[in-house]
């Protein structure tokens, strides 16, 4: 079981650590980063699962029309 995740410079998330329990509930106002946490987890899952993410020009495609550059904050 994953017990802690750390996310840095992904979408709206700058630098966070989240301790995970067997049941973890994400609650917050709109635009507080809940969906960004799940997108980060999906991205990690795709990378670790061997899902091909590279497009024709070498860019990482997470979803149709969404590249890794779109998700990483500058």
mmJSON file of the N, C-alpha and C atoms, coordinates in Angstrom:
{"data_MODEL":{"atom_site":{
"group_PDB":["ATOM","ATOM","ATOM","ATOM","ATOM","ATOM","ATOM","ATOM","ATOM","ATOM","ATOM","ATOM","ATOM","ATOM","ATOM","ATOM","ATOM","ATOM","ATOM","ATOM","ATOM","ATOM","ATOM","ATOM","ATOM","ATOM","ATOM","ATOM","ATOM","ATOM","ATOM","ATOM","ATOM","ATOM","ATOM","ATOM","ATOM","ATOM","ATOM","ATOM","ATOM","ATOM","ATOM","ATOM","ATOM","ATOM","ATOM","ATOM","ATOM","ATOM","ATOM","ATOM","ATOM","ATOM","ATOM","ATOM","ATOM","ATOM","ATOM","ATOM","ATOM","ATOM","ATOM","ATOM","ATOM","ATOM","ATOM","ATOM","ATOM","ATOM","ATOM","ATOM","ATOM","ATOM","ATOM","ATOM","ATOM","ATOM","ATOM","ATOM","ATOM","ATOM","ATOM","ATOM","ATOM","ATOM","ATOM","ATOM","ATOM","ATOM","ATOM","ATOM","ATOM","ATOM","ATOM","ATOM","ATOM","ATOM","ATOM","ATOM","ATOM","ATOM","ATOM","ATOM","ATOM","ATOM","ATOM","ATOM","ATOM","ATOM","ATOM","ATOM","ATOM","ATOM","ATOM","ATOM","ATOM","ATOM","ATOM","ATOM","ATOM","ATOM","ATOM","ATOM","ATOM","ATOM","ATOM","ATOM","ATOM","ATOM","ATOM","ATOM","ATOM","ATOM","ATOM","ATOM","ATOM","ATOM","ATOM","ATOM","ATOM","ATOM","ATOM","ATOM","ATOM","ATOM","ATOM","ATOM","ATOM","ATOM","ATOM","ATOM","ATOM","ATOM","ATOM","ATOM","ATOM","ATOM","ATOM","ATOM","ATOM","ATOM","ATOM","ATOM","ATOM","ATOM","ATOM","ATOM","ATOM","ATOM","ATOM","ATOM","ATOM","ATOM","ATOM","ATOM","ATOM","ATOM","ATOM","ATOM","ATOM","ATOM","ATOM","ATOM","ATOM","ATOM","ATOM","ATOM","ATOM","ATOM","ATOM","ATOM","ATOM","ATOM","ATOM","ATOM","ATOM","ATOM","ATOM","ATOM","ATOM","ATOM","ATOM","ATOM","ATOM","ATOM","ATOM","ATOM","ATOM","ATOM","ATOM","ATOM","ATOM","ATOM","ATOM","ATOM","ATOM","ATOM","ATOM","ATOM","ATOM","ATOM"],
"id":[1,2,3,4,5,6,7,8,9,10,11,12,13,14,15,16,17,18,19,20,21,22,23,24,25,26,27,28,29,30,31,32,33,34,35,36,37,38,39,40,41,42,43,44,45,46,47,48,49,50,51,52,53,54,55,56,57,58,59,60,61,62,63,64,65,66,67,68,69,70,71,72,73,74,75,76,77,78,79,80,81,82,83,84,85,86,87,88,89,90,91,92,93,94,95,96,97,98,99,100,101,102,103,104,105,106,107,108,109,110,111,112,113,114,115,116,117,118,119,120,121,122,123,124,125,126,127,128,129,130,131,132,133,134,135,136,137,138,139,140,141,142,143,144,145,146,147,148,149,150,151,152,153,154,155,156,157,158,159,160,161,162,163,164,165,166,167,168,169,170,171,172,173,174,175,176,177,178,179,180,181,182,183,184,185,186,187,188,189,190,191,192,193,194,195,196,197,198,199,200,201,202,203,204,205,206,207,208,209,210,211,212,213,214,215,216,217,218,219,220,221,222],
"type_symbol":["N","C","C","N","C","C","N","C","C","N","C","C","N","C","C","N","C","C","N","C","C","N","C","C","N","C","C","N","C","C","N","C","C","N","C","C","N","C","C","N","C","C","N","C","C","N","C","C","N","C","C","N","C","C","N","C","C","N","C","C","N","C","C","N","C","C","N","C","C","N","C","C","N","C","C","N","C","C","N","C","C","N","C","C","N","C","C","N","C","C","N","C","C","N","C","C","N","C","C","N","C","C","N","C","C","N","C","C","N","C","C","N","C","C","N","C","C","N","C","C","N","C","C","N","C","C","N","C","C","N","C","C","N","C","C","N","C","C","N","C","C","N","C","C","N","C","C","N","C","C","N","C","C","N","C","C","N","C","C","N","C","C","N","C","C","N","C","C","N","C","C","N","C","C","N","C","C","N","C","C","N","C","C","N","C","C","N","C","C","N","C","C","N","C","C","N","C","C","N","C","C","N","C","C","N","C","C","N","C","C","N","C","C","N","C","C","N","C","C","N","C","C"],
"label_atom_id":["N","CA","C","N","CA","C","N","CA","C","N","CA","C","N","CA","C","N","CA","C","N","CA","C","N","CA","C","N","CA","C","N","CA","C","N","CA","C","N","CA","C","N","CA","C","N","CA","C","N","CA","C","N","CA","C","N","CA","C","N","CA","C","N","CA","C","N","CA","C","N","CA","C","N","CA","C","N","CA","C","N","CA","C","N","CA","C","N","CA","C","N","CA","C","N","CA","C","N","CA","C","N","CA","C","N","CA","C","N","CA","C","N","CA","C","N","CA","C","N","CA","C","N","CA","C","N","CA","C","N","CA","C","N","CA","C","N","CA","C","N","CA","C","N","CA","C","N","CA","C","N","CA","C","N","CA","C","N","CA","C","N","CA","C","N","CA","C","N","CA","C","N","CA","C","N","CA","C","N","CA","C","N","CA","C","N","CA","C","N","CA","C","N","CA","C","N","CA","C","N","CA","C","N","CA","C","N","CA","C","N","CA","C","N","CA","C","N","CA","C","N","CA","C","N","CA","C","N","CA","C","N","CA","C","N","CA","C","N","CA","C","N","CA","C","N","CA","C","N","CA","C","N","CA","C","N","CA","C"],
"label_alt_id":[null,null,null,null,null,null,null,null,null,null,null,null,null,null,null,null,null,null,null,null,null,null,null,null,null,null,null,null,null,null,null,null,null,null,null,null,null,null,null,null,null,null,null,null,null,null,null,null,null,null,null,null,null,null,null,null,null,null,null,null,null,null,null,null,null,null,null,null,null,null,null,null,null,null,null,null,null,null,null,null,null,null,null,null,null,null,null,null,null,null,null,null,null,null,null,null,null,null,null,null,null,null,null,null,null,null,null,null,null,null,null,null,null,null,null,null,null,null,null,null,null,null,null,null,null,null,null,null,null,null,null,null,null,null,null,null,null,null,null,null,null,null,null,null,null,null,null,null,null,null,null,null,null,null,null,null,null,null,null,null,null,null,null,null,null,null,null,null,null,null,null,null,null,null,null,null,null,null,null,null,null,null,null,null,null,null,null,null,null,null,null,null,null,null,null,null,null,null,null,null,null,null,null,null,null,null,null,null,null,null,null,null,null,null,null,null,null,null,null,null,null,null],
"label_comp_id":["UNK","UNK","UNK","UNK","UNK","UNK","UNK","UNK","UNK","UNK","UNK","UNK","UNK","UNK","UNK","UNK","UNK","UNK","UNK","UNK","UNK","UNK","UNK","UNK","UNK","UNK","UNK","UNK","UNK","UNK","UNK","UNK","UNK","UNK","UNK","UNK","UNK","UNK","UNK","UNK","UNK","UNK","UNK","UNK","UNK","UNK","UNK","UNK","UNK","UNK","UNK","UNK","UNK","UNK","UNK","UNK","UNK","UNK","UNK","UNK","UNK","UNK","UNK","UNK","UNK","UNK","UNK","UNK","UNK","UNK","UNK","UNK","UNK","UNK","UNK","UNK","UNK","UNK","UNK","UNK","UNK","UNK","UNK","UNK","UNK","UNK","UNK","UNK","UNK","UNK","UNK","UNK","UNK","UNK","UNK","UNK","UNK","UNK","UNK","UNK","UNK","UNK","UNK","UNK","UNK","UNK","UNK","UNK","UNK","UNK","UNK","UNK","UNK","UNK","UNK","UNK","UNK","UNK","UNK","UNK","UNK","UNK","UNK","UNK","UNK","UNK","UNK","UNK","UNK","UNK","UNK","UNK","UNK","UNK","UNK","UNK","UNK","UNK","UNK","UNK","UNK","UNK","UNK","UNK","UNK","UNK","UNK","UNK","UNK","UNK","UNK","UNK","UNK","UNK","UNK","UNK","UNK","UNK","UNK","UNK","UNK","UNK","UNK","UNK","UNK","UNK","UNK","UNK","UNK","UNK","UNK","UNK","UNK","UNK","UNK","UNK","UNK","UNK","UNK","UNK","UNK","UNK","UNK","UNK","UNK","UNK","UNK","UNK","UNK","UNK","UNK","UNK","UNK","UNK","UNK","UNK","UNK","UNK","UNK","UNK","UNK","UNK","UNK","UNK","UNK","UNK","UNK","UNK","UNK","UNK","UNK","UNK","UNK","UNK","UNK","UNK","UNK","UNK","UNK","UNK","UNK","UNK"],
"label_asym_id":["A","A","A","A","A","A","A","A","A","A","A","A","A","A","A","A","A","A","A","A","A","A","A","A","A","A","A","A","A","A","A","A","A","A","A","A","A","A","A","A","A","A","A","A","A","A","A","A","A","A","A","A","A","A","A","A","A","A","A","A","A","A","A","A","A","A","A","A","A","A","A","A","A","A","A","A","A","A","A","A","A","A","A","A","A","A","A","A","A","A","A","A","A","A","A","A","A","A","A","A","A","A","A","A","A","A","A","A","A","A","A","A","A","A","A","A","A","A","A","A","A","A","A","A","A","A","A","A","A","A","A","A","A","A","A","A","A","A","A","A","A","A","A","A","A","A","A","A","A","A","A","A","A","A","A","A","A","A","A","A","A","A","A","A","A","A","A","A","A","A","A","A","A","A","A","A","A","A","A","A","A","A","A","A","A","A","A","A","A","A","A","A","A","A","A","A","A","A","A","A","A","A","A","A","A","A","A","A","A","A","A","A","A","A","A","A","A","A","A","A","A","A"],
"label_entity_id":["1","1","1","1","1","1","1","1","1","1","1","1","1","1","1","1","1","1","1","1","1","1","1","1","1","1","1","1","1","1","1","1","1","1","1","1","1","1","1","1","1","1","1","1","1","1","1","1","1","1","1","1","1","1","1","1","1","1","1","1","1","1","1","1","1","1","1","1","1","1","1","1","1","1","1","1","1","1","1","1","1","1","1","1","1","1","1","1","1","1","1","1","1","1","1","1","1","1","1","1","1","1","1","1","1","1","1","1","1","1","1","1","1","1","1","1","1","1","1","1","1","1","1","1","1","1","1","1","1","1","1","1","1","1","1","1","1","1","1","1","1","1","1","1","1","1","1","1","1","1","1","1","1","1","1","1","1","1","1","1","1","1","1","1","1","1","1","1","1","1","1","1","1","1","1","1","1","1","1","1","1","1","1","1","1","1","1","1","1","1","1","1","1","1","1","1","1","1","1","1","1","1","1","1","1","1","1","1","1","1","1","1","1","1","1","1","1","1","1","1","1","1"],
"label_seq_id":[1,1,1,2,2,2,3,3,3,4,4,4,5,5,5,6,6,6,7,7,7,8,8,8,9,9,9,10,10,10,11,11,11,12,12,12,13,13,13,14,14,14,15,15,15,16,16,16,17,17,17,18,18,18,19,19,19,20,20,20,21,21,21,22,22,22,23,23,23,24,24,24,25,25,25,26,26,26,27,27,27,28,28,28,29,29,29,30,30,30,31,31,31,32,32,32,33,33,33,34,34,34,35,35,35,36,36,36,37,37,37,38,38,38,39,39,39,40,40,40,41,41,41,42,42,42,43,43,43,44,44,44,45,45,45,46,46,46,47,47,47,48,48,48,49,49,49,50,50,50,51,51,51,52,52,52,53,53,53,54,54,54,55,55,55,56,56,56,57,57,57,58,58,58,59,59,59,60,60,60,61,61,61,62,62,62,63,63,63,64,64,64,65,65,65,66,66,66,67,67,67,68,68,68,69,69,69,70,70,70,71,71,71,72,72,72,73,73,73,74,74,74],
"pdbx_PDB_ins_code":[null,null,null,null,null,null,null,null,null,null,null,null,null,null,null,null,null,null,null,null,null,null,null,null,null,null,null,null,null,null,null,null,null,null,null,null,null,null,null,null,null,null,null,null,null,null,null,null,null,null,null,null,null,null,null,null,null,null,null,null,null,null,null,null,null,null,null,null,null,null,null,null,null,null,null,null,null,null,null,null,null,null,null,null,null,null,null,null,null,null,null,null,null,null,null,null,null,null,null,null,null,null,null,null,null,null,null,null,null,null,null,null,null,null,null,null,null,null,null,null,null,null,null,null,null,null,null,null,null,null,null,null,null,null,null,null,null,null,null,null,null,null,null,null,null,null,null,null,null,null,null,null,null,null,null,null,null,null,null,null,null,null,null,null,null,null,null,null,null,null,null,null,null,null,null,null,null,null,null,null,null,null,null,null,null,null,null,null,null,null,null,null,null,null,null,null,null,null,null,null,null,null,null,null,null,null,null,null,null,null,null,null,null,null,null,null,null,null,null,null,null,null],
"Cartn_x":[0.833,0.0,0.885,0.526,1.232,0.803,1.756,1.44,1.574,2.381,2.569,2.905,2.38,2.761,3.243,4.191,4.699,4.577,4.039,3.834,4.443,5.228,5.884,5.711,5.252,5.116,4.29,3.119,2.201,0.866,0.443,-0.785,-0.766,-1.772,-1.832,-1.058,-0.484,0.203,1.672,2.132,3.525,4.43,4.098,4.926,4.064,3.527,2.661,3.068,2.779,2.911,1.582,1.109,-0.162,0.07,-0.244,-0.196,-1.489,-1.365,-2.53,-2.814,-4.063,-4.547,-5.329,-5.78,-6.596,-7.82,-8.361,-9.446,-9.058,-8.828,-8.495,-9.544,-10.124,-11.165,-10.615,-10.775,-10.331,-11.539,-11.475,-12.554,-11.933,-12.565,-12.063,-12.922,-12.66,-13.405,-13.022,-13.805,-13.481,-12.113,-11.369,-10.045,-9.012,-9.186,-8.206,-7.147,-7.294,-6.266,-6.633,-7.864,-8.266,-8.094,-8.592,-8.481,-7.035,-6.227,-4.809,-4.092,-4.46,-3.861,-4.176,-5.419,-5.801,-5.178,-5.037,-4.364,-2.892,-2.28,-0.882,-0.764,-1.704,-1.679,-1.923,-2.831,-3.093,-1.856,-1.206,0.009,1.096,1.292,2.287,1.951,0.687,0.25,0.54,0.27,0.545,2.037,2.851,4.295,4.844,4.386,4.876,4.303,3.118,2.481,2.951,3.83,4.366,3.465,2.439,1.568,2.365,2.368,3.126,2.502,3.314,2.823,3.44,4.441,5.137,4.356,4.214,3.549,4.519,4.047,4.859,6.093,5.965,7.077,7.87,7.687,8.442,7.823,6.693,6.058,5.274,5.076,4.311,2.839,2.011,0.576,-0.112,-0.709,-1.386,-2.799,-3.497,-4.833,-4.889,-5.962,-6.097,-5.97,-4.954,-4.761,-4.137,-3.734,-3.117,-1.708,-0.724,0.668,1.169,2.289,2.88,3.214,3.63,3.921,2.698,1.506,0.282,0.037,0.577,0.32,1.396,2.605,3.706,3.701,3.726,3.74,5.137,5.205,6.494,7.058],
"Cartn_y":[-1.176,0.0,1.25,2.205,3.492,4.261,4.724,5.416,6.935,7.397,8.842,9.16,10.279,10.747,12.187,12.521,13.893,14.339,15.528,16.061,17.45,17.694,18.99,19.51,20.744,21.444,20.67,20.227,19.53,20.252,20.769,21.555,22.667,22.698,23.769,23.425,22.241,21.783,22.162,22.929,23.375,22.403,22.084,21.204,20.68,19.469,18.919,17.494,17.085,15.702,15.313,14.117,13.645,12.277,12.163,10.874,10.141,8.886,8.102,7.016,6.854,5.811,4.8,3.695,2.753,3.415,4.433,5.223,6.688,7.329,8.75,9.462,10.519,11.286,12.673,13.102,14.43,15.365,16.395,17.371,18.746,19.633,20.996,21.8,23.072,23.972,23.74,24.301,24.235,24.855,24.287,24.779,24.703,23.732,23.588,22.531,21.804,20.863,19.395,19.088,17.686,16.901,17.429,16.733,16.642,17.625,17.596,16.443,16.151,15.012,13.723,13.556,12.332,12.262,13.379,13.369,13.01,13.474,13.107,11.604,11.04,9.6,8.791,9.252,8.574,8.64,9.795,9.954,9.017,8.952,8.047,6.604,6.246,4.888,4.544,5.482,5.243,5.078,5.91,5.819,4.503,4.081,2.848,1.608,1.753,0.616,0.366,1.202,0.999,1.477,2.257,2.799,3.761,3.565,4.49,5.883,6.845,8.211,9.154,8.706,9.606,9.756,11.009,11.31,11.258,11.638,11.59,12.471,13.592,14.54,14.402,13.288,13.045,13.612,14.295,14.875,13.796,14.017,13.087,13.431,12.481,12.682,11.929,12.664,12.029,11.618,12.469,12.219,12.84,12.627,13.233,14.75,15.301,16.743,17.333,16.511,17.006,16.434,17.317,16.887,17.11,16.506,16.704,18.169,18.866,20.295,21.092,20.63,21.315,21.178,20.119,19.846,20.337,20.516,20.942,22.454,22.936,24.39,24.923,26.095,26.688,27.53],
"Cartn_z":[0.0,0.0,0.0,-0.795,-0.8,0.441,1.211,2.467,2.377,1.411,1.281,-0.166,-0.657,-1.982,-1.863,-2.693,-2.769,-4.221,-4.411,-5.761,-5.802,-6.848,-6.989,-8.41,-8.527,-9.811,-10.834,-10.426,-11.321,-11.271,-12.426,-12.539,-11.477,-10.604,-9.599,-8.33,-8.261,-7.054,-7.112,-6.149,-6.142,-5.408,-4.16,-3.352,-2.21,-2.372,-1.33,-1.001,0.208,0.645,1.257,0.922,1.436,2.067,3.366,4.044,3.72,3.305,2.912,3.943,4.273,5.171,4.33,4.91,4.131,3.505,4.142,3.56,3.691,2.571,2.551,1.718,2.268,1.596,1.296,0.053,-0.353,-0.359,0.456,0.57,0.456,-0.313,-0.422,-1.364,-1.391,-2.254,-3.707,-4.592,-6.013,-6.243,-7.175,-7.576,-6.45,-5.537,-4.453,-4.757,-5.882,-6.293,-6.147,-5.772,-5.616,-6.911,-8.004,-9.29,-9.745,-9.431,-9.812,-9.122,-7.867,-7.164,-7.911,-8.322,-9.025,-10.412,-11.092,-12.395,-12.232,-11.159,-10.898,-10.655,-9.915,-9.661,-10.929,-11.776,-13.048,-13.941,-13.979,-14.78,-14.285,-12.981,-12.414,-12.746,-12.636,-12.959,-14.414,-15.32,-16.736,-16.986,-16.346,-16.541,-15.999,-14.829,-14.222,-14.895,-15.5,-16.142,-17.553,-18.053,-19.387,-20.503,-20.18,-21.213,-22.081,-23.402,-24.263,-24.228,-23.866,-23.741,-24.756,-25.485,-26.411,-27.702,-28.114,-29.375,-30.534,-31.722,-32.939,-32.85,-32.151,-32.077,-30.78,-30.06,-28.847,-27.595,-27.724,-26.549,-25.802,-24.51,-23.692,-23.798,-24.19,-24.29,-23.159,-22.231,-21.11,-21.478,-22.165,-22.68,-24.061,-24.782,-26.103,-25.991,-26.638,-26.659,-25.417,-24.45,-23.214,-23.127,-23.118,-23.013,-21.594,-21.26,-19.942,-19.717,-20.765,-20.62,-20.189,-20.564,-20.152,-18.652,-18.044,-16.633,-15.69,-16.186,-15.333,-15.23,-13.971,-13.795,-14.059,-14.532,-14.918,-13.804],
"occupancy":[1.0,1.0,1.0,1.0,1.0,1.0,1.0,1.0,1.0,1.0,1.0,1.0,1.0,1.0,1.0,1.0,1.0,1.0,1.0,1.0,1.0,1.0,1.0,1.0,1.0,1.0,1.0,1.0,1.0,1.0,1.0,1.0,1.0,1.0,1.0,1.0,1.0,1.0,1.0,1.0,1.0,1.0,1.0,1.0,1.0,1.0,1.0,1.0,1.0,1.0,1.0,1.0,1.0,1.0,1.0,1.0,1.0,1.0,1.0,1.0,1.0,1.0,1.0,1.0,1.0,1.0,1.0,1.0,1.0,1.0,1.0,1.0,1.0,1.0,1.0,1.0,1.0,1.0,1.0,1.0,1.0,1.0,1.0,1.0,1.0,1.0,1.0,1.0,1.0,1.0,1.0,1.0,1.0,1.0,1.0,1.0,1.0,1.0,1.0,1.0,1.0,1.0,1.0,1.0,1.0,1.0,1.0,1.0,1.0,1.0,1.0,1.0,1.0,1.0,1.0,1.0,1.0,1.0,1.0,1.0,1.0,1.0,1.0,1.0,1.0,1.0,1.0,1.0,1.0,1.0,1.0,1.0,1.0,1.0,1.0,1.0,1.0,1.0,1.0,1.0,1.0,1.0,1.0,1.0,1.0,1.0,1.0,1.0,1.0,1.0,1.0,1.0,1.0,1.0,1.0,1.0,1.0,1.0,1.0,1.0,1.0,1.0,1.0,1.0,1.0,1.0,1.0,1.0,1.0,1.0,1.0,1.0,1.0,1.0,1.0,1.0,1.0,1.0,1.0,1.0,1.0,1.0,1.0,1.0,1.0,1.0,1.0,1.0,1.0,1.0,1.0,1.0,1.0,1.0,1.0,1.0,1.0,1.0,1.0,1.0,1.0,1.0,1.0,1.0,1.0,1.0,1.0,1.0,1.0,1.0,1.0,1.0,1.0,1.0,1.0,1.0,1.0,1.0,1.0,1.0,1.0,1.0],
"B_iso_or_equiv":[0.0,0.0,0.0,0.0,0.0,0.0,0.0,0.0,0.0,0.0,0.0,0.0,0.0,0.0,0.0,0.0,0.0,0.0,0.0,0.0,0.0,0.0,0.0,0.0,0.0,0.0,0.0,0.0,0.0,0.0,0.0,0.0,0.0,0.0,0.0,0.0,0.0,0.0,0.0,0.0,0.0,0.0,0.0,0.0,0.0,0.0,0.0,0.0,0.0,0.0,0.0,0.0,0.0,0.0,0.0,0.0,0.0,0.0,0.0,0.0,0.0,0.0,0.0,0.0,0.0,0.0,0.0,0.0,0.0,0.0,0.0,0.0,0.0,0.0,0.0,0.0,0.0,0.0,0.0,0.0,0.0,0.0,0.0,0.0,0.0,0.0,0.0,0.0,0.0,0.0,0.0,0.0,0.0,0.0,0.0,0.0,0.0,0.0,0.0,0.0,0.0,0.0,0.0,0.0,0.0,0.0,0.0,0.0,0.0,0.0,0.0,0.0,0.0,0.0,0.0,0.0,0.0,0.0,0.0,0.0,0.0,0.0,0.0,0.0,0.0,0.0,0.0,0.0,0.0,0.0,0.0,0.0,0.0,0.0,0.0,0.0,0.0,0.0,0.0,0.0,0.0,0.0,0.0,0.0,0.0,0.0,0.0,0.0,0.0,0.0,0.0,0.0,0.0,0.0,0.0,0.0,0.0,0.0,0.0,0.0,0.0,0.0,0.0,0.0,0.0,0.0,0.0,0.0,0.0,0.0,0.0,0.0,0.0,0.0,0.0,0.0,0.0,0.0,0.0,0.0,0.0,0.0,0.0,0.0,0.0,0.0,0.0,0.0,0.0,0.0,0.0,0.0,0.0,0.0,0.0,0.0,0.0,0.0,0.0,0.0,0.0,0.0,0.0,0.0,0.0,0.0,0.0,0.0,0.0,0.0,0.0,0.0,0.0,0.0,0.0,0.0,0.0,0.0,0.0,0.0,0.0,0.0],
"pdbx_formal_charge":[null,null,null,null,null,null,null,null,null,null,null,null,null,null,null,null,null,null,null,null,null,null,null,null,null,null,null,null,null,null,null,null,null,null,null,null,null,null,null,null,null,null,null,null,null,null,null,null,null,null,null,null,null,null,null,null,null,null,null,null,null,null,null,null,null,null,null,null,null,null,null,null,null,null,null,null,null,null,null,null,null,null,null,null,null,null,null,null,null,null,null,null,null,null,null,null,null,null,null,null,null,null,null,null,null,null,null,null,null,null,null,null,null,null,null,null,null,null,null,null,null,null,null,null,null,null,null,null,null,null,null,null,null,null,null,null,null,null,null,null,null,null,null,null,null,null,null,null,null,null,null,null,null,null,null,null,null,null,null,null,null,null,null,null,null,null,null,null,null,null,null,null,null,null,null,null,null,null,null,null,null,null,null,null,null,null,null,null,null,null,null,null,null,null,null,null,null,null,null,null,null,null,null,null,null,null,null,null,null,null,null,null,null,null,null,null,null,null,null,null,null,null],
"auth_seq_id":[1,1,1,2,2,2,3,3,3,4,4,4,5,5,5,6,6,6,7,7,7,8,8,8,9,9,9,10,10,10,11,11,11,12,12,12,13,13,13,14,14,14,15,15,15,16,16,16,17,17,17,18,18,18,19,19,19,20,20,20,21,21,21,22,22,22,23,23,23,24,24,24,25,25,25,26,26,26,27,27,27,28,28,28,29,29,29,30,30,30,31,31,31,32,32,32,33,33,33,34,34,34,35,35,35,36,36,36,37,37,37,38,38,38,39,39,39,40,40,40,41,41,41,42,42,42,43,43,43,44,44,44,45,45,45,46,46,46,47,47,47,48,48,48,49,49,49,50,50,50,51,51,51,52,52,52,53,53,53,54,54,54,55,55,55,56,56,56,57,57,57,58,58,58,59,59,59,60,60,60,61,61,61,62,62,62,63,63,63,64,64,64,65,65,65,66,66,66,67,67,67,68,68,68,69,69,69,70,70,70,71,71,71,72,72,72,73,73,73,74,74,74],
"auth_comp_id":["UNK","UNK","UNK","UNK","UNK","UNK","UNK","UNK","UNK","UNK","UNK","UNK","UNK","UNK","UNK","UNK","UNK","UNK","UNK","UNK","UNK","UNK","UNK","UNK","UNK","UNK","UNK","UNK","UNK","UNK","UNK","UNK","UNK","UNK","UNK","UNK","UNK","UNK","UNK","UNK","UNK","UNK","UNK","UNK","UNK","UNK","UNK","UNK","UNK","UNK","UNK","UNK","UNK","UNK","UNK","UNK","UNK","UNK","UNK","UNK","UNK","UNK","UNK","UNK","UNK","UNK","UNK","UNK","UNK","UNK","UNK","UNK","UNK","UNK","UNK","UNK","UNK","UNK","UNK","UNK","UNK","UNK","UNK","UNK","UNK","UNK","UNK","UNK","UNK","UNK","UNK","UNK","UNK","UNK","UNK","UNK","UNK","UNK","UNK","UNK","UNK","UNK","UNK","UNK","UNK","UNK","UNK","UNK","UNK","UNK","UNK","UNK","UNK","UNK","UNK","UNK","UNK","UNK","UNK","UNK","UNK","UNK","UNK","UNK","UNK","UNK","UNK","UNK","UNK","UNK","UNK","UNK","UNK","UNK","UNK","UNK","UNK","UNK","UNK","UNK","UNK","UNK","UNK","UNK","UNK","UNK","UNK","UNK","UNK","UNK","UNK","UNK","UNK","UNK","UNK","UNK","UNK","UNK","UNK","UNK","UNK","UNK","UNK","UNK","UNK","UNK","UNK","UNK","UNK","UNK","UNK","UNK","UNK","UNK","UNK","UNK","UNK","UNK","UNK","UNK","UNK","UNK","UNK","UNK","UNK","UNK","UNK","UNK","UNK","UNK","UNK","UNK","UNK","UNK","UNK","UNK","UNK","UNK","UNK","UNK","UNK","UNK","UNK","UNK","UNK","UNK","UNK","UNK","UNK","UNK","UNK","UNK","UNK","UNK","UNK","UNK","UNK","UNK","UNK","UNK","UNK","UNK"],
"auth_asym_id":["A","A","A","A","A","A","A","A","A","A","A","A","A","A","A","A","A","A","A","A","A","A","A","A","A","A","A","A","A","A","A","A","A","A","A","A","A","A","A","A","A","A","A","A","A","A","A","A","A","A","A","A","A","A","A","A","A","A","A","A","A","A","A","A","A","A","A","A","A","A","A","A","A","A","A","A","A","A","A","A","A","A","A","A","A","A","A","A","A","A","A","A","A","A","A","A","A","A","A","A","A","A","A","A","A","A","A","A","A","A","A","A","A","A","A","A","A","A","A","A","A","A","A","A","A","A","A","A","A","A","A","A","A","A","A","A","A","A","A","A","A","A","A","A","A","A","A","A","A","A","A","A","A","A","A","A","A","A","A","A","A","A","A","A","A","A","A","A","A","A","A","A","A","A","A","A","A","A","A","A","A","A","A","A","A","A","A","A","A","A","A","A","A","A","A","A","A","A","A","A","A","A","A","A","A","A","A","A","A","A","A","A","A","A","A","A","A","A","A","A","A","A"],
"auth_atom_id":["N","CA","C","N","CA","C","N","CA","C","N","CA","C","N","CA","C","N","CA","C","N","CA","C","N","CA","C","N","CA","C","N","CA","C","N","CA","C","N","CA","C","N","CA","C","N","CA","C","N","CA","C","N","CA","C","N","CA","C","N","CA","C","N","CA","C","N","CA","C","N","CA","C","N","CA","C","N","CA","C","N","CA","C","N","CA","C","N","CA","C","N","CA","C","N","CA","C","N","CA","C","N","CA","C","N","CA","C","N","CA","C","N","CA","C","N","CA","C","N","CA","C","N","CA","C","N","CA","C","N","CA","C","N","CA","C","N","CA","C","N","CA","C","N","CA","C","N","CA","C","N","CA","C","N","CA","C","N","CA","C","N","CA","C","N","CA","C","N","CA","C","N","CA","C","N","CA","C","N","CA","C","N","CA","C","N","CA","C","N","CA","C","N","CA","C","N","CA","C","N","CA","C","N","CA","C","N","CA","C","N","CA","C","N","CA","C","N","CA","C","N","CA","C","N","CA","C","N","CA","C","N","CA","C","N","CA","C","N","CA","C","N","CA","C","N","CA","C","N","CA","C","N","CA","C","N","CA","C"],
"pdbx_PDB_model_num":[1,1,1,1,1,1,1,1,1,1,1,1,1,1,1,1,1,1,1,1,1,1,1,1,1,1,1,1,1,1,1,1,1,1,1,1,1,1,1,1,1,1,1,1,1,1,1,1,1,1,1,1,1,1,1,1,1,1,1,1,1,1,1,1,1,1,1,1,1,1,1,1,1,1,1,1,1,1,1,1,1,1,1,1,1,1,1,1,1,1,1,1,1,1,1,1,1,1,1,1,1,1,1,1,1,1,1,1,1,1,1,1,1,1,1,1,1,1,1,1,1,1,1,1,1,1,1,1,1,1,1,1,1,1,1,1,1,1,1,1,1,1,1,1,1,1,1,1,1,1,1,1,1,1,1,1,1,1,1,1,1,1,1,1,1,1,1,1,1,1,1,1,1,1,1,1,1,1,1,1,1,1,1,1,1,1,1,1,1,1,1,1,1,1,1,1,1,1,1,1,1,1,1,1,1,1,1,1,1,1,1,1,1,1,1,1,1,1,1,1,1,1]
}}}
